[in-house]
Amino acid sequence: MELLAAVGLILPAALDIAPVMVPVTALCWVLLMVGAMITHLRNGEAKFIVLNLVYLALATYVAWGRFGPGSFTG
């Protein structure tokens, strides 16, 4: 799932085929990372939450940049 999300973040913008899919994929990645953090908390794996927070911040940045006023699709 994470590999497909990485492809969804890169290929649509690089190939200029449905570039609106980049922010949609980034939002889905945010939801995936929230679920991963919940799962790591329940399993007592707190050290992985920091990594999930980094991925979550990057995906939020991409989604905000692509949906925001200076987006490439506008």
Secondary structure as the mmCIF struct_conf table of DSSP 4:
data_model
#
loop_
_struct_conf.conf_type_id
_struct_conf.id
_struct_conf.beg_label_comp_id
_struct_conf.beg_label_asym_id
_struct_conf.beg_label_seq_id
_struct_conf.end_label_comp_id
_struct_conf.end_label_asym_id
_struct_conf.end_label_seq_id
HELX_RH_AL_P HELX_RH_AL_P1 GLU A 2 LEU A 15
TURN_TY1_P TURN_TY1_P1 ASP A 16 ASP A 16
BEND BEND1 ILE A 17 ALA A 18
TURN_TY1_P TURN_TY1_P2 PRO A 19 VAL A 20
HELX_RH_AL_P HELX_RH_AL_P2 MET A 21 ARG A 42
TURN_TY1_P TURN_TY1_P3 ASN A 43 GLY A 44
TURN_TY1_P TURN_TY1_P4 ALA A 46 ALA A 46
HELX_RH_AL_P HELX_RH_AL_P3 LYS A 47 PHE A 67
BEND BEND2 GLY A 68 GLY A 68
TURN_TY1_P TURN_TY1_P5 PRO A 69 GLY A 70
BEND BEND3 PHE A 72 PHE A 72
#
